[in-house]
Amino acid sequence: MFRAIVTTLLVLSAAAALAQQPPAVIGRAWVLADLSSGQLLGSERPDERFEPASLTKLMTAYLVFTALRDKKLALDQRVTVSERAWHAPGSRMFVEPRTPVSVDELIRGMVVQSGNDACIALAEAVAGSEESFAQLMNREAQRLGMQQTQFMNASGLPDPRHYSTARDLYLLVAALIRDFPAEYALYYSQKEFRYNNITQHNRNRLLWLDPTVDGVKTGYTEAAGYCLIASSRRGSRRLVSVLLGSTSESVRAQESQKLLNWGFQFFDAVKLYDGQQPVKEIEVWKGDKSRLKAGFRSDFVVTVPKGQAEKLKAELLATQPLVAPIAEGQRVGVLRLSLDGKAFGEYPVVALESAAPAGIFGRAWDTLRLWFK
């Protein structure tokens, strides 16, 4: 259900206009989203291409976590550091070619220390070369719906063909938190990491300033400016802010905090239906049952301006005629929401049970009925 909500509501909700306007933000582009519902609460220049700098490492992490899940890597596996990784420019964890390093250490070096050398070593461990790894990155970006993104390397080093957008980077971090919650919790809240007798601090200042912030990643190059993706969980809600092109480390933290506070203060997440709870029973033709339970596979949540939840109205529009066979999980309609009389959004509704074909006489009878419908 999460994927469906993200797909259908990755636009600035019209309802947001009813809330207080978003704060002025120092940065070239930004997005604020509620992961509880998958909705964007506000944005500025969300689809303009920018250099993502070290925010690129979120995709590198996603692919490394995928390789670990698929048993293609192991956390205690020792990786031999190549000359290319050793000589990586920019931020480093200071790996050495004479000392094999574990995958776990490389992940911490990539996430906490933002080590470009760690990224190259991990890319080579997963795909054999950084070039092959970049192909995997772009393939995964397309699968996640990142339509305005192209990766040329694993670390985010400048390249005119290496770009993304605030919206696409939100899609990426949402997928990372959704698909790898344990790994996200383990690595992205870590404040410092010591390797090769060198201790480096996580550059995400919000980890120290706001106890509800538990990640995710900073980035900086001269062209990109100061970037920060931050995630904050307060109660059952999790908000994610994406800020690109701010003016300093302190300002990117300050502006990201401002966005998160605005989202929590002026919006509510409302659970309308429990997962697997029927929203409605809809008519089925030529099936072994005449009605079918329809709803959502997981809890269905929407985010609305604070105090506006009672003004939500829902209408389920079933696919008609709905003819058996129907598989559990198959889309069978759409839930149309309005807020205070204005269109709010449409969400796919699925079958919560299956319906097999009726016998020959049942199918013939419904065929006759459909002629006159």
C-alpha positions as CSV (number, residue, x, y, z in Angstrom):
1,M,0.0,0.0,0.0
2,F,2.9,2.3,0.8
3,R,4.1,2.1,-2.8
4,A,0.6,2.9,-4.2
5,I,0.2,6.0,-2.0
6,V,3.6,7.3,-3.0
7,T,2.8,6.8,-6.6
8,T,-0.6,8.5,-6.5
9,L,0.2,11.4,-4.2
10,L,3.6,12.5,-5.0
11,V,2.2,16.0,-5.8
12,L,1.7,18.9,-3.4
13,S,-1.8,18.2,-2.0
14,A,-4.4,20.8,-2.7
15,A,-5.3,20.5,1.0
16,A,-1.9,22.0,1.9
17,A,-3.1,25.3,0.7
18,L,-5.6,25.3,3.6
19,A,-2.8,25.1,6.1
20,Q,-0.3,27.9,7.0
21,Q,2.1,28.6,4.2
22,P,5.4,26.8,4.4
23,P,8.3,28.8,6.0
24,A,10.8,30.6,3.8
25,V,13.7,28.2,3.3
26,I,17.4,29.1,2.5
27,G,18.2,26.6,-0.2
28,R,17.8,26.0,-3.9
29,A,15.2,23.3,-3.6
30,W,13.4,21.4,-0.9
31,V,10.7,18.8,-0.2
32,L,8.9,17.9,3.0
33,A,7.0,14.6,3.1
34,D,5.1,12.4,5.6
35,L,6.2,8.8,5.3
36,S,3.1,7.8,7.3
37,S,1.0,8.6,4.2
38,G,3.5,9.1,1.4
39,Q,2.3,12.6,0.8
40,L,4.4,15.7,0.0
41,L,3.4,18.5,2.5
42,G,5.4,21.2,0.7
43,S,8.1,21.7,-1.8
44,E,10.0,24.2,-3.8
45,R,11.6,23.4,-7.2
46,P,11.2,19.6,-6.4
47,D,11.8,18.5,-10.0
48,E,14.7,20.7,-11.0
49,R,18.0,18.8,-11.5
50,F,20.8,19.4,-9.1
51,E,24.1,17.8,-8.3
52,P,23.3,15.4,-5.4
53,A,26.9,15.3,-3.9
54,S,27.1,12.7,-1.1
55,L,23.4,12.2,-1.0
56,T,24.3,9.7,-3.8
57,K,25.6,7.4,-1.0
58,L,22.0,6.6,-0.1
59,M,21.7,4.6,-3.4
60,T,25.0,3.0,-2.7
61,A,23.7,2.0,0.7
62,Y,20.4,0.7,-0.8
63,L,22.3,-1.6,-3.2
64,V,24.7,-2.8,-0.5
65,F,21.8,-3.6,1.9
66,T,20.1,-5.4,-1.0
67,A,23.3,-7.5,-1.6
68,L,23.4,-8.3,2.1
69,R,19.7,-9.4,2.1
70,D,20.3,-11.6,-1.0
71,K,23.4,-13.2,0.7
72,K,25.8,-11.8,-2.0
73,L,27.7,-10.0,0.8
74,A,28.1,-10.6,4.5
75,L,28.8,-8.0,7.2
76,D,31.9,-9.8,8.4
77,Q,33.2,-10.4,4.9
78,R,36.7,-8.9,4.4
79,V,37.1,-6.6,1.4
80,T,40.5,-6.0,-0.2
81,V,40.9,-2.3,-0.9
82,S,41.9,-1.4,-4.5
83,E,44.3,1.4,-5.4
84,R,41.3,3.3,-6.9
85,A,39.5,3.2,-3.6
86,W,42.6,4.1,-1.6
87,H,43.2,7.2,-3.8
88,A,39.6,8.4,-3.8
89,P,39.5,12.2,-3.4
90,G,37.3,14.1,-1.0
91,S,36.0,12.8,2.3
92,R,37.5,9.5,3.3
93,M,37.5,6.9,6.1
94,F,41.2,6.3,5.4
95,V,41.2,2.6,4.3
96,E,44.5,1.2,3.2
97,P,45.3,-1.4,0.4
98,R,47.4,-3.4,2.9
99,T,44.5,-3.9,5.3
100,P,41.4,-5.8,4.3
101,V,38.3,-4.1,5.9
102,S,34.9,-5.7,6.8
103,V,31.7,-4.8,5.0
104,D,30.3,-3.6,8.3
105,E,33.2,-1.2,8.8
106,L,32.9,0.1,5.2
107,I,29.2,0.8,5.7
108,R,29.9,2.8,8.8
109,G,32.6,4.6,7.0
110,M,30.3,5.4,4.2
111,V,27.3,6.5,6.3
112,V,28.9,8.2,9.3
113,Q,32.2,9.4,7.8
114,S,30.8,9.9,4.2
115,G,34.0,8.1,3.0
116,N,34.3,8.1,-0.8
117,D,36.9,5.4,-0.5
118,A,34.4,3.2,1.4
119,C,31.9,3.7,-1.3
120,I,34.3,2.6,-4.1
121,A,35.4,-0.4,-2.1
122,L,31.7,-1.4,-1.5
123,A,30.8,-0.8,-5.1
124,E,33.7,-3.1,-6.3
125,A,32.7,-5.7,-3.7
126,V,29.1,-5.8,-5.1
127,A,29.6,-5.3,-8.8
128,G,33.3,-5.8,-9.5
129,S,33.9,-2.2,-10.6
130,E,32.5,1.2,-9.9
131,E,31.3,1.5,-13.5
132,S,29.3,-1.7,-13.3
133,F,27.9,-0.6,-9.9
134,A,26.7,2.7,-11.5
135,Q,24.7,0.7,-14.0
136,L,23.0,-1.1,-11.1
137,M,22.3,2.3,-9.4
138,N,20.6,3.6,-12.5
139,R,18.6,0.5,-13.0
140,E,17.4,0.7,-9.4
141,A,16.6,4.4,-9.7
142,Q,14.3,3.6,-12.6
143,R,12.6,0.9,-10.6
144,L,12.0,3.3,-7.7
145,G,10.5,5.9,-10.1
146,M,13.4,8.3,-9.9
147,Q,12.7,9.7,-13.4
148,Q,15.0,12.7,-13.2
149,T,18.1,11.0,-11.8
150,Q,21.3,9.6,-13.3
151,F,24.3,8.3,-11.4
152,M,27.9,8.1,-12.8
153,N,29.7,7.0,-9.6
154,A,29.0,5.5,-6.1
155,S,30.1,8.5,-4.0
156,G,28.7,11.6,-5.6
157,L,31.9,13.1,-6.9
158,P,31.1,15.9,-9.4
159,D,30.2,14.8,-12.9
160,P,28.0,16.9,-15.3
161,R,26.1,13.6,-16.1
162,H,25.5,12.9,-12.4
163,Y,22.3,14.5,-11.2
164,S,19.0,14.1,-9.3
165,T,16.1,16.1,-7.9
166,A,14.6,16.8,-4.4
167,R,11.6,14.6,-5.3
168,D,13.7,11.7,-6.6
169,L,15.9,11.8,-3.5
170,Y,12.8,11.7,-1.3
171,L,11.7,8.5,-3.2
172,L,15.1,7.0,-2.6
173,V,15.2,7.7,1.2
174,A,11.6,6.6,1.6
175,A,12.5,3.3,-0.1
176,L,15.6,2.9,2.1
177,I,13.7,3.4,5.3
178,R,10.8,1.2,4.1
179,D,12.8,-1.7,2.7
180,F,15.6,-1.8,5.2
181,P,14.3,-0.5,8.5
182,A,16.7,-2.5,10.7
183,E,19.8,-1.4,8.7
184,Y,18.6,2.2,8.7
185,A,18.2,2.2,12.5
186,L,21.6,0.5,13.0
187,Y,23.7,2.9,10.9
188,Y,22.1,6.2,10.2
189,S,21.7,7.4,13.8
190,Q,25.4,6.7,14.7
191,K,27.1,10.0,15.7
192,E,30.7,9.0,15.3
193,F,32.9,6.2,14.0
194,R,36.6,5.4,14.6
195,Y,38.7,3.6,12.0
196,N,42.4,3.5,11.4
197,N,42.9,5.4,14.8
198,I,40.9,8.3,13.3
199,T,37.5,9.3,14.8
200,Q,35.2,11.3,12.6
201,H,31.8,12.7,13.5
202,N,28.5,12.4,11.6
203,R,28.0,15.7,9.7
204,N,24.3,15.6,10.4
205,R,24.1,18.2,13.2
206,L,20.4,17.4,13.8
207,L,21.4,14.1,15.5
208,W,22.7,16.3,18.3
209,L,20.1,19.0,18.2
210,D,16.8,17.0,17.9
211,P,16.4,13.7,19.7
212,T,13.6,12.7,17.3
213,V,16.0,12.9,14.3
214,D,17.5,9.5,13.5
215,G,19.2,10.2,10.1
216,V,19.8,10.4,7.2
217,K,22.6,12.0,5.1
218,T,24.5,15.2,4.3
219,G,26.2,16.3,1.1
220,Y,28.5,19.1,-0.1
221,T,30.4,20.1,-3.1
222,E,31.1,23.7,-4.3
223,A,28.5,23.3,-7.1
224,A,25.8,21.5,-5.0
225,G,26.1,23.7,-1.9
226,Y,25.2,22.3,1.5
227,C,22.6,19.5,1.3
228,L,20.8,17.5,4.0
229,I,18.2,14.9,4.1
230,A,16.8,14.5,7.6
231,S,14.2,12.1,9.1
232,S,12.3,12.7,12.3
233,R,10.0,10.3,14.1
234,R,7.5,11.8,16.6
235,G,5.0,9.3,17.9
236,S,3.6,7.2,15.0
237,R,4.6,9.8,12.4
238,R,7.8,10.1,10.4
239,L,8.6,13.1,8.3
240,V,11.5,13.4,5.8
241,S,12.9,16.7,4.6
242,V,15.2,17.1,1.6
243,L,17.1,20.3,1.4
244,L,19.5,21.0,-1.6
245,G,21.9,23.9,-2.1
246,S,21.9,25.7,1.3
247,T,24.7,28.1,2.3
248,S,26.5,26.4,5.2
249,E,26.5,23.4,7.6
250,S,24.7,25.3,10.3
251,V,22.1,26.8,7.9
252,R,21.2,23.5,6.3
253,A,20.6,22.0,9.8
254,Q,18.6,25.1,10.9
255,E,16.4,25.1,7.7
256,S,15.8,21.4,7.8
257,Q,14.7,21.7,11.5
258,K,12.4,24.5,10.5
259,L,10.7,22.3,7.8
260,L,10.3,19.3,10.1
261,N,8.8,21.4,12.9
262,W,6.4,23.0,10.4
263,G,5.2,19.6,9.2
264,F,4.6,18.3,12.6
265,Q,2.9,21.5,13.9
266,F,0.5,22.2,11.0
267,F,-0.5,18.7,9.8
268,D,-2.1,15.6,11.2
269,A,-1.8,12.0,10.0
270,V,-5.2,10.3,10.1
271,K,-5.7,6.5,9.8
272,L,-8.9,6.0,7.9
273,Y,-8.9,2.2,7.6
274,D,-7.0,-0.6,9.2
275,G,-5.1,-3.0,6.9
276,Q,-7.3,-5.9,5.7
277,Q,-10.4,-4.1,7.0
278,P,-13.2,-4.1,4.3
279,V,-14.0,-0.6,3.1
280,K,-17.0,-2.0,1.1
281,E,-18.4,-5.2,-0.4
282,I,-18.7,-4.8,-4.1
283,E,-20.7,-6.8,-6.7
284,V,-19.0,-9.6,-8.6
285,W,-20.2,-11.2,-11.8
286,K,-19.7,-14.8,-13.0
287,G,-18.1,-15.7,-9.7
288,D,-18.5,-18.3,-7.0
289,K,-19.6,-15.4,-4.8
290,S,-21.8,-12.5,-5.5
291,R,-20.0,-9.9,-3.4
292,L,-16.3,-9.3,-2.6
293,K,-14.6,-7.6,0.3
294,A,-12.5,-4.6,-0.9
295,G,-10.0,-2.4,1.0
296,F,-6.3,-1.9,1.7
297,R,-3.6,-4.4,2.5
298,S,-2.0,-2.2,5.1
299,D,-3.2,0.6,7.3
300,F,-4.5,3.5,5.1
301,V,-3.3,6.9,6.3
302,V,-3.6,10.4,4.9
303,T,-2.1,13.6,6.1
304,V,-4.3,16.7,6.3
305,P,-4.0,20.2,7.7
306,K,-4.3,20.2,11.4
307,G,-7.9,20.2,12.6
308,Q,-9.4,19.3,9.2
309,A,-9.8,15.5,9.6
310,E,-13.5,15.7,10.3
311,K,-14.0,17.4,6.9
312,L,-12.7,14.3,5.0
313,K,-15.3,12.5,2.8
314,A,-14.7,9.1,1.2
315,E,-16.4,7.4,-1.8
316,L,-15.4,4.0,-3.2
317,L,-15.8,3.7,-6.9
318,A,-15.8,0.0,-7.9
319,T,-14.6,-1.3,-11.2
320,Q,-17.8,-2.3,-13.1
321,P,-18.5,-4.8,-14.3
322,L,-16.2,-6.8,-12.0
323,V,-15.9,-10.2,-13.6
324,A,-14.4,-13.3,-11.9
325,P,-11.8,-14.7,-11.6
326,I,-10.4,-12.2,-9.2
327,A,-7.2,-12.7,-7.3
328,E,-6.6,-11.4,-3.8
329,G,-4.7,-8.2,-4.0
330,Q,-6.1,-7.3,-7.5
331,R,-7.1,-3.7,-8.0
332,V,-10.9,-3.6,-8.0
333,G,-11.7,0.1,-7.5
334,V,-10.6,3.5,-6.3
335,L,-11.2,5.4,-3.1
336,R,-11.9,9.1,-3.9
337,L,-11.3,11.5,-1.0
338,S,-12.5,15.1,-0.7
339,L,-11.7,17.6,2.0
340,D,-14.2,20.3,2.8
341,G,-15.8,19.8,-0.6
342,K,-12.6,19.9,-2.6
343,A,-10.9,17.0,-4.3
344,F,-8.1,15.6,-2.2
345,G,-6.8,12.4,-3.8
346,E,-7.6,9.0,-5.3
347,Y,-6.2,5.7,-4.0
348,P,-6.3,2.2,-5.5
349,V,-8.5,-0.3,-3.6
350,V,-7.7,-4.0,-3.8
351,A,-9.6,-7.3,-3.3
352,L,-9.2,-8.7,0.2
353,E,-10.2,-12.1,-0.9
354,S,-10.3,-14.1,-4.2
355,A,-13.3,-15.0,-6.3
356,A,-13.2,-18.1,-8.5
357,P,-15.3,-18.5,-11.6
358,A,-18.8,-19.7,-11.1
359,G,-20.1,-22.9,-12.7
360,I,-21.4,-23.0,-16.3
361,F,-24.9,-22.2,-15.3
362,G,-23.9,-19.3,-13.0
363,R,-21.7,-17.8,-15.7
364,A,-24.5,-18.1,-18.3
365,W,-27.1,-16.5,-16.0
366,D,-24.8,-13.6,-15.2
367,T,-24.0,-13.2,-18.9
368,L,-27.7,-12.8,-19.5
369,R,-28.1,-10.4,-16.7
370,L,-25.2,-8.2,-18.0
371,W,-27.0,-7.9,-21.4
372,F,-29.8,-6.1,-19.7
373,K,-27.6,-4.1,-17.3
